[in-house]
Amino acid sequence: MDLSLWPRVRKLFVDWGYRGLKGLASSLGLELEVVARPYAGVRGVWVREGIYACW
């Protein structure tokens, strides 16, 4: 893969599901950081009637 279009990209922030890409990222010379979503582990939320919750 040619990263010459993005010469300043050095670090990738990914979700927990992409943690298996560490080998690919390191072979491209990139650092991979797995971040947690702010709502990770939340089973449900209370939303006032008439409000649309976009998850």
C-alpha positions in Angstrom: 0.0 0.0 0.0 1.3 3.4 -1.0 1.0 6.0 1.7 2.6 8.8 -0.3 -0.8 10.5 -0.5 -0.8 11.0 3.2 2.8 11.6 4.2 2.0 13.0 7.7 -0.1 10.1 8.9 1.8 8.3 11.6 -0.9 7.1 14.0 -4.2 5.3 13.5 -7.0 5.5 16.1 -9.2 2.4 15.8 -12.1 0.8 17.6 -11.6 -2.3 19.7 -12.7 -4.5 16.7 -9.7 -3.5 14.6 -7.0 -4.5 17.1 -5.9 -7.3 14.9 -4.5 -4.9 12.4 -1.4 -4.2 14.5 0.8 -6.3 12.3 -0.4 -4.5 9.1 0.0 -1.1 10.7 3.5 -1.8 11.9 4.6 -3.2 8.5 3.4 0.2 7.0 5.4 2.1 9.7 2.3 3.3 11.5 1.3 3.2 15.1 -2.1 1.7 16.0 -3.9 3.0 19.1 -7.1 1.2 20.2 -9.5 3.6 21.8 -12.7 2.9 23.7 -16.0 4.4 22.7 -17.5 6.7 25.3 -20.6 4.5 25.5 -18.8 1.2 25.5 -20.5 -1.2 27.9 -23.6 0.9 28.2 -26.6 -1.4 27.8 -29.2 1.3 27.5 -30.0 5.0 28.1 -33.0 6.9 29.1 -34.2 9.3 26.4 -37.1 11.8 26.9 -40.2 11.0 24.8 -40.0 12.7 21.4 -36.2 12.8 21.3 -34.4 10.7 18.7 -31.3 8.9 20.0 -28.9 8.2 17.2 -26.6 5.3 18.1 
